[in-house]
Amino acid sequence: MRFETEKYIGKNLLNAPERELVQYLCNESSSLYWFFNFVVEPAIGPPPRPGWDYIIFAEVPREDLGLKPGQPGDIDILIIPTFHGQPRPEFAAAIEVKRLALRGPNWSKNVDRYGITQANGLLKAGFPYVGILHLIMNAPGPTENWRNLQEFKVVGDDGRVEFVAETEIDMTGPIAAERQFSRLLKQNPHPSIGLNCVAVSQTLYSEGSRGWLSVTDPELRHASKSQFTHPVMLANLKTLADCASPHLKMRPADARRNQN
């Protein structure tokens, strides 16, 4: 499956540090489903989810949640679902993010660390749901990775599809995501930790501006409710959500969509 992120003209995500990449993902991606559903669906079920919304935090310092110094230093992404505006910390998810940049010529490059130590730290800290997200940022890959694929569009509410065209697609990102998922599984992370590897691939729009196309329908492993969930952490998550609520803003990507 393919979907376009928002155009991020003039920004080279391939060279963006991990912290900046997390900020971009949370603010600018046109859809968060493919990135976060592996921890959200096990908590509150599949879409549609009437009445549900989400508070999303990035780079949360440990001390903001009453945690002593340890691993991870910051929580890369924290998602606290709300139901009819009320925070539901028992369904919150903490995600450790690892970035892999593929520029070639080594298209089978691996991450330096898998994020398992940090994810184990999140379990120990008492978060209800924990996940590891590997983001594979790739430049256009070698010719042997390009495939001729058929493009279809949905033409009715009943899910009927209509053939559009046959198009050549760079599969470097999806190939790398599948390879990374396999590597991650071989590290034997705790069974309750959700695993997701998503490729975000550089492309060019017809008018010449640089954009980013996320190509994903990856293998993944859903998180499951942690047996280490702690009532003190739930109380601290509720406090964080309550304190943040007066200052919350709509994601820029969602605000732009609502204007169109």
Salt bridges, closest charged atoms under 4 A:
GLU6 OE1 - ARG256 NE 3.94
GLU20 OE2 - LYS11 NZ 2.24
GLU28 OE1 - ARG256 NH2 2.54
GLU59 OE1 - ARG19 NH2 3.77
ASP74 OD2 - ARG19 NH2 3.17
GLU90 OE2 - ARG88 NE 2.64
GLU96 OE2 - LYS98 NZ 3.47
GLU151 OE1 - ARG2 NH2 3.49
ASP158 OD2 - ARG160 NE 3.07
GLU162 OE2 - LYS153 NZ 3.88
GLU207 OE2 - LYS7 NZ 2.49
ASP242 OD2 - LYS238 NZ 2.68
ASP254 OD2 - ARG251 NE 3.07
ASP254 OD1 - ARG257 NH2 2.30
